[in-house]
Amino acid sequence: MRRAIVVGCALLALGCVLPPPRSAPLEGDPSSTLQPVARLGRWDGARFVTVAPGSVPPSHLRVIVHGWAPGWGRAVRNAPGLLAWDAIDARGRQFEPWMRDLARTLVAHDPHTIVVAYSWLDDAATGRFPLAQRDAAAHVRPHGRRLARAIEAATAPEFEAQGGQVHLLGHSYGGRVASEAAVAMEHAPAQLTLFDAPDAPLVWVTGSQMHLAELLPALPLGWGAGRTFVENYVAMVGARYTSQPLGLGELVEIALAPPHGAFDYRHRHNYPMRFYASTAGTPFGLGWSPLTPGAQAPAPGCWEQRFGEIALDRGCSGL
């Protein structure tokens, strides 16, 4: 990841901007053996388990989507059907342990919640070579469509009619996957949470930015019945959208203050999920979700974290 930063800075210094990678076919890789619903894992309190079609009852369905997976390319080549929650590296480390931590928090916060994760590790995994993120970025659109189909297949026929609601949470390039799914779903989700989706200038020069400002206006933005509440947490490579004249004034954006060095990419980039999990019991984050009973709609626009505290102030000073 540090290499990606170095390459991005070098391109920026030279005034070079790479074109975006060619998107993978919208129907995905025909050689893949994974059907959309097979990419979902339901949190059972200890691990993610297989989701059967039509098995998710009316509930608050929270769907976690991971991002780019640098360094996991060999693991996927050795096991092409490897799912994100089953991936363990040569040193015994799990892939993105924050997914389990966040699942525990979401279930503890809301007794009506069912948490599932979506795996696109087969296309998100790359080597650690410079510009490898472009390979993952090329697959975000087809996986957004797949995720929408997976949710439709996993939920019971009466899910919508009996008050079921969907909350999509996407980290990094998973933010675009989740956003594409939100737009493609027959019924728009109640909430979309973006965790540091890459759209900052440092990402532009590599051609791997997510262009979310162009996609999000397709959603019925807002808070409450019939709307999609979009919150955007910025920590390292994310960007603000409410300042852009594209009809995004209903977004809530949070400028975080990660307690890590400016070039500590991994910890800064993963900080939004840690912050979000810490907001249970507060009036923001989990506390302002339209799925939380008694929650109040937050004022749109930018909020800023106080350094060293799980607290927000209205307005952003430096982002």
Secondary structure, DSSP 8 states (H G I E B T S, - for coil): -HHHHHHHHHHHHHT----------TT--TT----GGGGEEEE-SSSEEE--TT-B-SSEEEEEE---EET-HHHHHHSTT--GGG-B-TTS-BS-THHHHHHHHHHHH-TTEEEEEE--HHHHEE-SSTTTHHHHHTTHHHHHHHHHHHHHHHB-TTTTTTT-EEEEEEETTHHHHHHHHHHHSSS--SEEEEES-S-SHHHHTTT----HHHHGGGS-BSSSTT-BEEEEEESSS----TTSTTT-TT-EEEE---SS-TT-HHHHHHHHHHHHHTTTTSSSGGGG-TTSTT-----SEEEEE-TTSS-EEES-S--
